[in-house]
Amino acid sequence: MSIAVVTDSTAYLSPEERKQHNIYMIPLSVTLEDGVYEEEVEIQAKEFYDKVRNAKVFPKTSQPSIGKFVELFETLAKEYDEVICIHLSSGISGTYQSAMQAGNMVEGIKVRVFDSEISCSPQGYYALQAAKMAGEGKSSAVILETLEALKRRMRAYFIVDDLSHLQRGGRLSSAAAIVGGLLQIKPILHFENKVIVPFEKIRTKKKAINRVEELLAQDAAQYDRIYAMLIHANREEEAREWMAKLQEKFPNVEFALSYFGPVIGTHLGEGSLGLGWVPEISE
């Protein structure tokens, strides 16, 4: 059985990665003052942050239409028997549900949809692993079982500069945003039960970064090898400096650099940082 792997743009895999691993991507969109753009197709991260920095209207995001999924699945049906779709958390977007509905509308191909319950490079990691296993001839059942096992071990924490983005985007309560702003809090956020919630409330960004390092250190002491993803919202230099520090501190951790693109950047805001990791265990 030939298996296609599909993810959405919020996995923020580069075109080279998608081509190398034969991963298909369906984009989410962001609405700006001057129009609607498909991220990773019509607008890239840096251009997005430049456009919204002084914008008078807060950007909005939208999921792919069911029709776009149907069109993609019908095309894939000409070459593949099955599709594994890996999407951002169903708790913050309807993309997962759209893929499910579209899968039931297309004949000639079996569509299996995986809720990553997260987003960004951790989601991309799932897609890469699925593509590697599909290339090795693993069945969809084995691939999905492996992804579920990875999900149980995945950790990801986000540090935002301004809570108002999450509040305006409906991803954080007004009360939490107001309190955070008044107290100059730099909360550490994470995904819990598919939605973004505070993990801990920290007073400064430096302390928040140190706390995330402590959390990584706990796993680094327990596992022989860890794969980690450092994510930034238009702060590449700051992210690279942090990554260099982490590489020196944790020799058993392999680090990769990624970014918050337009859709997730809309909700987290410029200047946000994230660190995700998953212990690599021989099954």
WONOR-V431940 format. One record per pair of residues at least 12 apart in sequence whose C-alpha atoms are under 6 Angstrom apart, sorted by the first residue. I is the first residue (numbers start at 0). J is the second residue. If there is no record, write none. Layout:
i = <I/I>
j = <J/J>
//
This chain:
i = <0/1/1/2/2/2/3/4/4/4/4/5/5/5/5/6/6/6/6/7/7/7/7/8/9/10/10/10/10/11/27/27/28/28/29/29/30/30/31/44/44/47/60/62/65/65/68/69/76/76/80/81/81/81/82/83/83/84/84/85/86/86/87/87/87/88/88/88/88/88/90/90/116/129/152/153/153/154/154/155/155/156/156/156/156/157/157/157/157/158/158/158/159/160/162/163/164/164/164/165/165/168/184/184/185/185/185/185/186/186/186/187/224/224/224/225/225/225/225/226/226/226/226/227/227/227/227/228/228/228/228/228/229/229/229/229/230/230/230/230/231/231/231/231/232/232/232/232/232/234>
j = <80/79/80/79/81/82/82/22/82/83/130/22/23/24/84/24/84/85/86/24/25/26/86/26/119/119/120/122/123/119/62/63/60/61/59/60/58/59/58/260/261/261/262/94/97/101/101/101/107/108/108/108/109/110/110/111/112/112/113/113/114/115/115/117/118/114/115/116/117/193/193/194/193/142/277/276/277/275/276/274/275/188/189/273/274/187/188/272/273/187/271/272/271/271/176/176/266/267/268/266/267/266/201/202/201/202/203/204/199/200/201/199/251/252/279/252/277/278/279/252/253/276/277/253/254/275/276/254/255/256/274/275/256/257/273/274/257/258/272/273/258/259/271/272/258/259/269/270/271/270>
//
